[in-house]
Amino acid sequence: MYALVERLYPLCRSITGDGVRATLDIVGEYIPLDVHEVPTGTQVLDWTVPQEWNVRDAYIADPAGNRVVDFAASSLHVLGYSVPVARTMPLSELRAHLHTLPDQPSWVPYRTSYYKPDWGFCLAQQTLDAMPDGDYEVRVDSTLADGHLTYAEHVVPGQVADEVIVSCHVCHPSLANDNMAGVAVAVFLAQELARKTPYHTYRFIFAPGTIGAITWLARNADRVERVKHGLVLACAGDRGSLTYKQSRRGDAEIDRVLRHVLAASERPHRVSEFTPYGYDERQYCSPGFDLGVGSLTRTPYAGYPEYHTSADNMDFVSPEAMADTLAVCREAFAVLDRDRRYVNLSPYGEPQLGRRGLYDALGGRSDTQQAQMAMLWVLSLSDGEHSLLDVAERSGLSFDTVAAAADALHDAGLIKEGR
């Protein structure tokens, strides 16, 4: 995963353009992608697909001709969606188009102007402080023209048509944690799921933030009822503890699953309430769709100083953090896929478990007492109304222990699936 982030990190991405396509080309080397091109001017819900932006070169040259700010050194240096410019101007005039972080003088900020025509450069405050008065050559070799918005999907077929969506934004340039780490975790999660036949169908969406998710929803409004669960993956590689942001509903199954998995794992973590700000969970959870989609990050949106700066680089993310994020996704989706409702076939009094060899089957287990209690809990709550997750939450037992008990009881003919 870290190696994939290294490949993706340098590319200049935006909400449209060749940087998104190049990103998806690399992702497509790992998992098959269905790439969609949506033309400029297409109405998508309350939005319109904008013109496509591409940039070939951008720089500021000092009076001696030295490039003091150079897009070739970092794609963060140019204001996203900058219109073309080729001028010579004094520093006093140029300053209005320069963006810095005075409190972090060695870092370069990430800034955009998607929907308001403008141009500009992002640079370190210490670079600006070292620029003497004089005339500077300013050039942004970019194009804004009718084109397309690009997004991609990867589907892992399941046993049922009900879908789990995993969504990642692919629009940020040269930011490792936000969100190439999320993309990398999604890619390797998709590979793992493809090695088996999951219960649900899993749809991975790689799209530009906000406008990309809105475009996907607009183009899939007639089939969005298939989406039963979802997770937005972002900021998956920093060294902070995991944070799960609940769906707008707050009680969607994905919310309950993540709460249970994180608590049972005893990992340091935080569960936060939904807010209509952040990543694309706010699009999927908008009231017209109201999908059960939460967001999994490590340090959350805008919660670390390096956020949207050049300090969100390869040193800021770690293989261990991405592996931990992937492990939680794996555990959560295992619960989603295994959760069932059962009906007790011997509901009058407690059935004799020993006669059926169920106690003997537990004899070699180190958690014999817990496994026995799990069987009793499953029998008690197998009324067609309670799921295995309900049993785990109410009993305080791990989901895996409860699911193993359900398997044993099912094999013994004491319960049948009610879903």
N, C-alpha and C positions, 0 to 999 in steps of 0.2 A: 504493500500500500504506500509506503514512504517513497519507494522508487517511482510509483505512478504520479504521486504529487510532485516529485522533482521534475518530471517530464511536463506536467501541466502548468506548473507555477509560472514560468516566464511569459506565457502567451498573453497577448493583449486581447482581453475579452470585453464585450459590452452587451447591451441587450439585443443587438443584432450584429451581423458582420462575420467576416472570415475568421476572427478569433474564436467565435463560438463553434464554427464548423471545424476548425483545426482541433479544438478540444474534443468534439464528438468523434472526430476521426481517430484520435488516440484511444478514447474510451471504447470505440468500436473494434479495436484490436483485442480487447479483453472479453467483451460480450457483444453478441449481435444486436444491432440497433435498427429501429425503424425511424428514419429521419424525416421530419416534416418541414416544409418550407411554406410559410404563410405570407402572401403578398402584402406589400405596403398598401395601406388604405382599407384593409379588411376590417370590418366592424367586429369587435370581440367584446360582447357585453356592453359596458358603457365606455369602452376604450376603442382606439383605432390603432392598428399596427403602424408604427412610425416608419419614416425613411430609414434605410440601412446606412450605417456608419462604418467606414473603414479609414484607417490612418496608415500611411506608409512611412512618414518621417515627421519629426517635430523637434525643434531645438530653439534655444536662445544663444546667440553668439555675442561675446563682449566686443568692445571697440577694437580689440586686437585680432578679432576673428576666432577666438577660442570658444568652443561650445561649453558654456557653463551649466546648461541644463540640456539633457539629451535623451530623447525618447528611446534611442537605441540602448541606453544603459538600463532603463526601467520603464515599463509601460505605464507606471503610475505617474510619470512626469507630465503627461498631457491630460488636461481636463477632459473627462469622458464626453464624447459627442461634440468636441470642439469643431466649429466651422473652420473652413480654410482661412489662413491669413499669411500674408507675405509682406512684411513692413519693416521699416527701421524707425525706431522711436526712442526718446529719452527714457531713462530709468524712471523718472517721475511719472510718466504716463503709463509705463509698463506695469508699475506696481499694482494698479487696479486689477490686473489680470493674473496676479501671482497669489498662490495659496500656500501657507506655511503653518507650522505648529510651534509657536513661540515657546510653549512650555516643554516641548520635546525638540530642541533645536537641531538634532541630527536626523530626525525622522521626516519622511516625505508623506504627506497625507494623500488619501484617495478621495477625489471629488469628481462629480459629474454634473452635466447640465443637459439631461435627456430631452426635455420638452420646452426649453427656452433657448433659442439660438444664442450662443456665446462662444468664446474661446478663452483658453487660459492654460497656465502651467502650475504644476505642483512641485515644490522643491523644499529642501531643508532650510530652516531659518538661518543656519550658519552659512549656507551658500549665499543666500540673499544678503546677509550682513557683509559678506566679502565682496559684493559687487559694487564697484565704484560708479559714481555718476558718469554719464556719457550716453552715447547713442548705441542701441543694441539692435542687432538683426533678429527679427522674430519670424519664425516660419512654422506653420502647421500645414503639412501636406496631407489633407484628408478629403474625403468625399462624403456628402450626404445626398443620397439619390434613392429613387424608388428601387426597392429590392425585396427582401424577405426577412421575416423573423424565423429563426431556426430553433427547433427543439427536437428531442428524440425520446423514444420509448423502447424499453426492453421488457418482454413478457415471459415469465416463467409459468407455464401452464400447470394448473392444479387439478385436483380431483373434482372440484366444483367450480362453477363460473363466478361465484362470489369473489370479489377482489380485495386485496390489500395493496394500497399504493405507497410507494416510497419515492419521495420527491426531493430533488436537489437543485439548487440554483447554480447556473454555470455562466454568470455574467460578470464576475469580478476579476479584474486583471491583477496578476502578480500579488495575490493574497493567498497564502498557503492554507491557513486554517479556515478562512472564510472565502471560498468554500471548497477548495480542492480536496481537503481532508474528508469532507462529507461525501464528495463524489467518489473518492477512492474506497471508503467504507461501503458505499452502496454497490460499487462494482464487485467487490469481493463477496459481499452478501449475496448478490445475484448469482455469482459463480457457485457458492455453496448450495443455494436452494436448487440450482439446476442439476446438481448431482443426485438429487432424490426427487420424488414426486410429492410436493407439498399438498396439504389439504386444500388450501386456498390458492387461487391464481394470484400471482404477484406481478404488479405492473410498476416498473421503475421509470420515473419521469425525470429527464434532464432538460431543464428549461431556464431561460432567463428569469430573474426574480420579478415578481409582481406581474408584469405584462405577459410573461411566458406562462405562468400558472393560470392567469385569466384567459389567455388564448386556449390553453388545454381545456379548461372548463367550458368555454364557449363552444368548442368543437366536439365536446363529448357530453353535452347536456342531456342528450336523449338516452345515454347509457350509464349516467353517473349513479343511478340507483344500485348498480352492481357493486359499488365501492362500499364495503362494510367496515373497513378499518384503514387507517393510514398514518404515516409517519413522515414528517419533514426532517431531513438530516442536514445539520449544519454545524460548523465549528466543532468538528469531531476529533481534532488532533492536538489540542492544547493540553497542558498538564493539570488543568483544574479538574475538580470532581464533576460528575455527570449531573446534568439538570434536565428534568422532563417538564415541559410545559403542556398542561392539559388542553384538551379540545375545548371549544366553546361550551359544549354540553357539560363537561366536567365529570360525567358518569358514563361516557362511552366505554366500550369494552377495552379499547386500546389504553384508555386512562387507567382502568383497573389493573390491566395486565402489567403496565410499566410500574405502577405503584407497588404491586406485589413482587415483581422480579427484582426491582432495586432494593426493596426492604429485605427480601429473603437472602439476597446476595451479601448483605452487610457491607456493601460498598459505601463509602461516603457519597452522598447524593443530596439533591434538592428536588422537590416537586413544587412547581409554581402554578398559580391559577392562570387561566387564559386572559390575555389582553389582546385587543385588536391592533397590535403593533408588533413588529418583529419580522419573521420570515413568511413563507407562503402558506403556513397554516391559517393565516387570517383570510386568505382567499377561499381555501377549501371549506373553512368553517363559516363563511359568510351566510347570513340567515336563509337566503334562497336555496342554498345547497345543504348547509348544516351537516356536513360530513363529520364522522368521528375521526378526526385527524389531529394528532398532537405533534409536538416538536421535541426532538432529542438533540441536545448539544452537550458540550462540556461546559466551559464558562459561557453563559448565555450572551445573546445579542447585545453588543456595545458594553459588555461587562468587563472588559480588560483594556488596559491602556493602549495596547498594540493594535486594537481593533481599527480597521480601515486606515492603516499606516504601513509604511515600508518595513516596520518591525514585525509584522505578521509574515515572517519569512520561513525558510526551511529550518532555521534554528528554533523557531517558536513551536513547531509541531514535533511530535515524537512517535516512533513506531509503536511504543508501548501504549500510548494513549489511544491511538487508532485501533489497536488490537483489542483494548478494553471496550471501546465503543462498539466494535463489531461483535464482541462476545455478548453484550447486553442485547443487541438487536437479535442475535441468534437465539438467546434464551427467551426473549419476549415473543418472537414469532413461533417458537416451539410451543409455547403456551397457547397462543391464538389458534394454532393448527390442531392442538390436541383437545382443546376445551369442548366438552360435550355435555348434554343433559341425558340422564339415564332414568329408567323406571325400575323400581324394585319388583321382582317377580315373586318374592315371598314376603309381602309387606305386613303380614299379621304375626306380630311377635318377631323376635330375633331368630334368623335361621341358624341351624347348627353348623358352624364353620368347620369344627374339627372333623365331623363326619365326611366332609367333602375334601379333606386333606389340606385345607387352606392354612391352618396353623402349622402343619408340618412344613409347608412350603416356606414359611417364614423362619424356620428354626435356625438357619445359618446366617441370618441377617444381623448386622450389628445394631440396627434400629428396629428390632422386632416389636417392641412395645408401640413405637410410633406407627409402624406398618399395620399392626392390629387395630389401633385406634382409627387409622385412616379407613380401614374396611368398615368399621362400625359407623363412622361418619358418612361414608358414601352410601351405605345401606339406608341410613336414617334420612338422608336428603335426596335420595333418588326417587323423586315424586313427579318427574317430568317438568318441574318448574325451576329446579336448582341446577346450575352447571358445576363442573369440577372446580372452576375458579371460585364459585360461591362456597363450595366445601372447604377449599384451602383457606379462604379468607375467614370463614367462621370458625374453623377448627384451629387455626394458627399453624397448621402443618404446611410443609412445602408442597407446591403444585406437583412436583415429580413424585413425591410419596403418595399423594392422593391419586394421581393418574395410574401409578403402578397398582394400587389397591383396586381401582376400577377395572383394570385389565384382568386381574386375578378373579374378581367377582364375575366379570363377564364370561371368562373362560369356564367358570364353574356353573354357569347357567342361572345365576342369581339376579342379574340385572340385564336389561337390554337397552340399546341406544334409543333415546327418545327424541333425537334431533336428526 
